[in-house]
Amino acid sequence: MVSAFRNLASAVSGEVPFRLQSALCCRIVFALAEKQVPLFPITKNNTMTFADLGINDSIIQALDGNNISTPTDIQLQAIPHILHHTTDLVAVAQTGTGKTAAFSLPILQSIDPKLHDIQALVLVPTRELGQQVAREFFLFSKYLSRVFAEAVYGGAPIDDQIQKLKRPTHVVVATPGRLIDLLERKALSLDKLRFLVLDEADEMMNMGFQTEIDNILTSCRKDITKMLFTATMPTDVKQVINKYLRPDFVEIHINADEFVNRKIEHQYLICKQDTKLNYLKAFLSEHASERGIAFCRTKVAAKRLAKQLAGFEVTADALHGNLNQEIRDKVMRGFKKERINLLVATDIAARGIDVKDLDYIIHYHLPEKTEHYTHRSGRTARAGKSGISVCLIKPDQMEEIQTLQSELNILFSPLNLQPKPEKPEPPITLHVNIGLGQGFTKGNLKEFLVEEAGLDMDQIQIVVVEDNRSHFSIPGQLEKQVLINLKGYKLAHRNLKFSR
């Protein structure tokens, strides 16, 4: 049947006006879907419009207002299916391919605004992604008649969210844990639900939401349309598909043979022992006007790296699981508004982040899993732009680079970069207004400076601790780093004050 489709499509392209071609092609796609055949791959020269896909004028007006005129591959395939079929859908597409619009546009068009019931539910792994998805529903519904979407997530007062849900709400975007809490409190009902979307399903599995997703899917009616969007297809995602989606589901693969965006240049930089920070600074100096994310494996490492970069020519800040929501939001605002050039993050903390126009991704530590590399690197080279993904490695980690090449079908090239020798400055002595009276000894004062100022233990010399004051010596070039990291720091009911 696929062969017959190709022959027919070839004939159509030469003899039928384009709009008729589009309509006929869509009908063929629907026929293939009914036969459980995967949808056809979109060619690079496809010029279909949102109108060709069946999107109405009101939504197209909102798209035009956001400078969105040409559907992406995932939108070309998913939108007609969601608009015209009730069969379940699995879409394997890299982050940044336009998948949110791929499901939000047809869902918005299918909502009945006269019914003040929740008709669509979108499950997301993180607060940030939930806010982003809800915002897109809001933007695309600008010219529709009273269609409302609400985002609910942890880290925000649940009572406020319950009050908002008492208003007419047609679409709910939720993190799994918060949705379970709201269902247990009977703050919302899914009885009238028509669409259920699992967005970034692989990330939700990685974050341990399996039990919550099981509970939610089990509580929903069996006849609703379920859609699962994922960048990778690990075993636990396959289990969700086999257990909860109906057997006639349609599966879409965007660039199925290349999970990683081909506009990304993959590079590695071999760092000598204990020189990785210097190599990172050399890279950042060459890209000082650009923006990117540096990934670390642990919260401690992310926090420490950001502190080690304090006072450097590139402004950096950290995003990790130990931050409260207020500080996390502050960091993200600074990054999105380009006050911060480099975001230092863990894989978990960065999930759901959507920031446009990132120039590079740095793997300060290699990811634990191959699919994590896909998610990391996929945050650059979006919307047709190019980007680079750089792995900082030790000589004995070349085997891991070769594994990534083999499993992801990509090619790494060596990055030739040498750190500039850092000119040492004479030691200086800093005085601080804490001491024995605040519970400090020589040992734990040094530990405090390592953890909170980003210093190495051997960089702190001649430590003297008195009753309510102390002093210590450090290399002169580290003074700015210490003062920036400890500015406004409050300890034992007093603000830290430093002087020479």
C-alpha positions in Angstrom: 0.0 0.0 0.0 2.9 2.4 0.7 4.2 1.7 -2.8 0.8 2.5 -4.3 0.7 5.7 -2.3 4.1 6.8 -3.7 3.0 6.1 -7.2 -0.2 8.0 -6.8 1.5 10.9 -5.1 4.1 11.1 -7.9 1.3 11.2 -10.5 -0.7 13.8 -8.6 2.3 16.1 -8.3 2.5 16.5 -12.1 -1.1 16.8 -13.1 -3.2 18.3 -10.3 -3.2 21.9 -8.9 -1.4 22.2 -5.6 -4.4 22.7 -3.3 -6.0 19.6 -4.8 -2.7 17.8 -4.3 -2.7 18.8 -0.6 -6.3 17.6 -0.1 -5.7 14.3 -1.9 -2.4 13.7 -0.1 -4.2 14.2 3.3 -6.9 11.8 2.3 -4.3 9.2 1.4 -2.6 9.7 4.8 -5.9 9.2 6.5 -6.5 6.0 4.6 -3.0 4.8 5.6 -3.8 5.6 9.2 -7.0 3.5 9.1 -4.8 0.6 7.9 -2.4 1.1 10.7 0.4 2.1 8.3 2.9 4.7 9.7 2.4 8.1 8.1 4.6 9.0 5.1 7.8 11.0 5.6 7.5 14.7 4.7 9.8 15.9 1.9 12.1 18.8 2.3 10.3 20.8 -0.4 6.8 20.4 1.1 5.0 23.8 1.0 1.7 23.0 2.6 0.2 25.7 4.8 -1.8 25.5 8.0 -4.9 26.2 6.0 -4.1 23.1 3.8 -3.9 21.1 7.0 -7.4 22.2 8.0 -6.6 24.8 10.6 -9.3 27.5 10.8 -8.9 31.2 10.1 -9.1 32.3 13.7 -6.2 30.2 14.7 -4.2 31.1 11.6 -4.7 34.7 12.5 -3.1 34.0 15.9 -0.2 32.1 14.2 0.4 35.0 11.9 0.6 37.3 14.9 3.3 35.2 16.3 5.2 35.0 12.9 4.4 31.3 12.4 3.5 30.6 8.8 5.0 27.3 7.7 4.2 24.0 9.4 7.1 21.9 10.6 7.4 18.2 9.8 5.7 17.0 13.0 2.8 19.5 12.5 2.3 18.4 8.9 1.8 14.8 10.0 0.1 15.2 13.4 -2.4 18.0 12.8 -4.5 16.3 10.0 -4.6 13.0 12.1 -5.8 14.7 15.3 -8.4 16.8 13.4 -9.9 14.0 11.5 -9.3 10.8 13.5 -10.0 9.5 17.0 -7.3 6.8 16.9 -4.4 7.2 19.4 -1.1 8.7 18.2 2.6 8.2 19.0 5.0 10.8 17.8 8.7 10.4 18.1 10.2 13.8 17.6 13.2 15.7 18.9 12.7 18.7 21.3 12.4 21.9 19.3 10.5 20.5 16.3 7.2 22.3 17.0 5.4 19.4 18.7 3.5 21.7 21.1 1.7 23.4 18.2 1.3 19.9 16.6 -1.2 18.9 19.3 -2.4 22.3 20.6 -3.7 23.7 17.3 -6.0 20.7 16.5 -7.1 20.4 20.1 -8.0 24.1 20.3 -10.0 23.7 17.0 -11.9 20.7 18.4 -12.8 22.3 21.8 -16.5 23.1 22.3 -16.4 26.5 24.1 -20.1 26.1 25.1 -19.2 23.2 27.4 -17.6 24.4 30.5 -15.8 21.1 31.1 -12.2 20.0 30.8 -12.0 18.5 27.4 -8.2 18.2 27.0 -5.4 17.2 29.5 -1.7 17.7 28.7 0.7 16.0 31.1 4.2 17.5 31.3 7.3 16.6 33.4 8.1 20.0 34.8 6.6 23.3 35.9 8.6 25.2 33.2 7.3 23.1 30.4 3.7 23.3 31.8 3.9 27.1 31.8 5.3 27.1 28.2 2.6 24.8 26.9 -0.2 26.7 28.6 1.2 29.9 27.2 1.1 28.5 23.7 -2.6 27.4 24.2 -3.3 31.0 25.3 -1.5 32.6 22.3 -3.0 30.3 19.7 -6.6 30.8 21.1 -6.4 34.6 21.0 -9.1 34.9 18.3 -11.2 31.9 19.4 -14.5 32.3 21.3 -13.7 32.0 25.0 -11.5 28.9 25.1 -9.5 28.7 28.4 -6.4 26.8 29.4 -5.0 26.5 32.9 -1.6 25.2 34.1 -1.3 23.4 37.4 2.0 22.2 38.9 3.9 21.7 42.1 5.8 24.4 43.8 2.8 26.8 43.7 -0.1 27.1 46.2 -2.6 24.4 45.5 -5.5 26.5 46.9 -4.9 29.2 44.3 -5.0 26.6 41.5 -8.2 25.1 42.9 -9.8 28.6 42.8 -8.7 29.1 39.2 -10.1 25.7 38.2 -13.6 26.8 39.4 -13.7 29.1 36.4 -14.6 27.6 33.0 -11.6 25.6 31.9 -11.3 23.6 28.7 -7.7 22.6 28.7 -5.6 21.6 31.7 -1.8 21.4 31.5 -0.5 19.6 34.5 2.5 17.9 36.1 1.5 14.3 37.2 2.0 14.8 40.9 -0.1 17.9 41.2 -2.9 16.5 39.0 -3.1 13.5 41.4 -3.4 15.9 44.3 -6.2 17.8 42.6 -8.1 14.6 41.6 -7.9 13.4 45.2 -9.3 16.7 46.4 -12.0 16.4 43.7 -11.0 19.9 42.5 -11.4 18.8 38.9 -13.2 16.2 36.8 -12.0 14.3 33.8 -15.4 12.8 33.0 -15.8 14.9 29.8 -12.2 14.5 28.7 -11.7 13.9 24.9 -8.0 14.3 24.5 -5.1 13.2 26.7 -1.5 14.2 25.7 1.7 12.8 27.3 4.3 15.5 26.4 7.9 14.5 26.7 6.9 11.0 27.9 10.4 9.8 28.1 11.3 12.6 30.5 8.4 11.8 32.7 9.6 8.2 32.9 13.1 9.3 33.7 11.8 11.5 36.5 10.0 8.6 38.2 6.4 9.5 37.3 5.4 5.9 36.3 3.0 5.4 39.2 1.3 8.7 38.8 0.9 8.2 35.0 -0.5 4.7 35.6 -3.1 6.1 38.1 -4.1 8.9 35.7 -4.4 6.8 32.6 -6.4 4.1 34.5 -8.8 6.7 35.8 -9.6 8.1 32.3 -12.3 6.7 30.0 -11.0 4.2 27.5 -12.5 5.9 24.4 -10.6 9.2 24.7 -7.9 10.0 22.1 -4.5 9.5 23.7 -1.4 11.1 22.2 2.2 10.4 23.3 5.1 12.7 22.3 8.6 11.6 23.0 12.2 12.3 21.8 13.4 8.7 22.5 11.7 5.3 22.9 13.0 3.6 26.0 11.5 0.4 27.3 9.3 2.1 29.9 7.7 4.4 27.3 7.0 1.3 25.1 5.3 -0.3 28.1 3.0 2.7 28.5 2.1 2.5 24.8 1.4 -1.2 24.8 -0.6 -1.0 28.1 -2.7 2.1 27.6 -3.0 3.0 23.9 -5.4 1.2 21.7 -3.8 -1.3 19.3 -4.7 0.7 16.1 -2.6 3.7 17.2 -0.7 5.6 14.5 3.0 6.1 14.9 4.9 9.1 13.5 8.7 9.4 13.3 10.3 12.7 12.5 13.8 12.0 11.2 13.4 8.5 12.4 16.9 7.6 11.4 18.5 10.5 13.2 17.3 11.3 16.7 19.8 14.2 16.9 19.4 17.4 14.9 21.7 17.4 11.9 22.3 21.1 12.2 24.2 20.5 15.4 28.0 20.2 15.1 29.3 17.7 17.7 32.8 18.2 19.1 35.0 16.9 21.9 37.8 18.6 23.8 40.3 16.5 25.6 41.3 18.2 28.9 44.4 17.4 30.9 44.1 16.4 34.5 42.5 19.2 36.7 42.4 21.7 33.8 38.8 21.3 32.7 37.7 24.6 34.2 40.5 26.4 32.3 39.4 24.8 29.0 35.8 25.8 29.7 36.8 29.4 30.3 38.8 29.4 27.0 35.8 28.1 25.1 33.5 30.7 26.8 36.0 33.5 26.0 35.8 32.6 22.3 32.0 32.6 22.5 31.6 35.5 24.9 28.7 37.2 23.1 26.7 33.9 22.7 24.5 31.9 25.1 24.3 28.3 26.1 23.9 25.6 28.7 26.6 23.7 30.5 25.5 20.3 31.9 26.8 18.7 35.1 25.8 15.3 36.5 25.1 16.4 40.0 23.5 19.3 41.9 26.8 19.9 43.9 28.8 20.0 40.7 26.4 22.5 39.0 26.4 24.7 42.0 30.2 24.6 42.3 30.9 25.3 38.6 28.6 28.4 38.6 30.4 29.7 41.6 33.8 29.1 40.0 32.7 31.2 37.1 31.6 34.1 39.2 33.4 37.3 38.1 34.4 35.7 34.8 33.7 37.6 31.6 30.7 35.4 30.8 27.8 35.7 33.3 26.7 32.4 34.6 24.2 31.0 37.1 23.1 27.6 38.2 19.9 25.7 38.0 19.6 22.6 40.2 17.2 20.7 42.5 18.3 22.4 45.7 17.0 25.8 44.6 13.6 26.9 45.9 11.0 27.8 43.3 11.5 31.6 43.8 15.2 31.4 43.1 14.7 29.0 40.2 12.2 31.4 38.6 14.6 34.3 39.1 17.5 32.4 37.4 15.3 31.5 34.4 14.0 35.0 34.0 17.6 36.2 33.9 18.5 33.6 31.3 15.6 34.2 29.1 16.1 38.0 29.2 19.7 37.5 28.3 21.1 38.9 31.5 22.8 35.5 32.0 24.9 34.0 29.1 25.5 30.6 30.6 23.1 28.4 32.5 24.8 25.6 34.5 22.3 22.9 35.0 21.7 19.2 35.8 19.8 17.0 33.5 16.8 16.9 35.8 16.7 20.6 36.5 16.9 21.5 32.8 13.9 19.3 31.8 11.2 21.3 30.3 13.3 24.4 29.7 12.6 26.0 26.4 14.9 28.9 25.5 15.2 30.2 22.0 18.4 30.9 20.1 21.0 29.0 22.2 24.3 28.8 20.4 26.0 26.0 22.2 25.6 23.1 24.6 28.5 22.1 26.8 28.7 18.7 28.4 31.0 19.5 31.4 30.2 16.0 32.5 29.2 13.4 30.0 25.6 12.2 30.4 24.8 8.9 32.1 22.6 7.7 29.3 22.7 8.1 25.5 19.2 9.5 25.4 20.3 12.3 27.8 22.8 13.4 25.2 19.9 13.7 22.7 17.9 15.9 25.1 20.8 18.0 26.1 22.1 18.7 22.6 18.6 19.2 21.2 18.4 22.5 23.1 20.5 24.2 20.4 20.1 24.5 16.6 16.3 25.1 16.8 14.0 26.6 14.2 16.4 25.8 11.3 19.4 27.4 13.0 22.8 25.7 13.6 24.5 25.1 16.9 27.4 23.2 18.6 27.5 20.6 21.2 30.9 20.2 23.0 32.0 17.4 25.3 34.8 18.2 27.8 36.4 14.8 28.4 39.5 13.2 29.9 41.7 11.1 27.7 40.3 7.8 29.0 36.7 8.9 28.0 37.2 8.6 24.2 35.4 5.3 24.3 32.2 7.0 25.5 32.4 9.4 22.6 32.7 6.5 20.2 29.6 4.9 21.8 27.6 8.1 21.3 28.7 8.2 17.7 27.7 4.6 17.1 24.3 4.7 18.9 23.2 8.1 17.6 24.7 7.9 14.1 26.5 11.1 14.5 30.1 12.2 14.0 32.3 14.0 16.6 35.2 16.1 15.6 38.1 17.2 17.9 38.0 20.8 19.0 41.5 22.4 18.9 41.5 24.9 21.8 44.2 25.7 24.3 43.5 27.6 27.6 45.3 30.9 28.0 47.8 30.8 30.9 46.2 32.5 33.8 48.5 35.2 35.2 48.8 34.6 39.0 48.4 37.6 41.2 50.0 38.1 44.6 48.1 36.6 47.6 45.7 39.0 49.4 44.3 38.7 52.9 40.5 39.1 53.3 38.9 39.8 56.7 35.3 38.7 57.5 33.0 39.3 60.4 32.5 35.7 61.6 34.6 33.6 63.9 34.5 31.4 67.0 31.4 33.1 68.3 29.5 32.0 65.2 30.7 28.4 65.5 33.6 28.6 63.1 37.0 26.9 63.3 39.8 26.9 60.8 38.6 23.7 59.3 34.9 24.5 58.8 35.7 28.1 57.6 37.8 26.6 54.8 34.9 24.2 54.1 32.5 27.0 54.0 34.6 28.9 51.5 35.0 25.9 49.3 31.2 25.2 49.2 29.9 28.7 49.0 32.7 30.7 47.3 33.7 28.0 44.9 37.4 27.9 46.1 39.7 24.9 46.1 40.9 23.9 49.6 44.6 24.4 48.6 43.8 28.0 47.4 43.0 29.1 51.0 46.0 29.8 53.1 46.9 31.3 56.5 43.5 31.0 58.1 43.1 32.8 61.5 39.8 32.5 63.4 39.1 34.9 66.4 36.0 35.4 68.5 33.9 37.4 66.0 36.2 37.8 63.1 38.6 35.8 60.9 41.0 36.4 58.1 42.4 34.2 55.3 44.7 34.5 52.3 43.8 33.6 48.7 45.4 34.3 45.3 44.5 37.9 44.3 42.7 36.8 41.1 40.1 35.0 43.2 39.0 38.0 45.2 36.2 39.0 42.8 34.9 35.4 42.8 34.7 35.3 46.6 33.0 38.7 46.9 30.4 38.0 44.2 29.5 34.6 45.6 29.2 35.8 49.2 27.6 39.2 48.5 24.5 39.6 50.7 25.1 36.2 52.4 23.6 36.0 55.8 25.0 33.8 58.5 24.3 33.5 62.2 21.9 36.6 62.0 24.6 38.8 60.4 25.4 39.9 56.9 28.9 38.9 55.9 31.2 41.8 55.4 34.6 41.5 53.8 37.6 43.9 53.9 41.2 43.8 53.1 
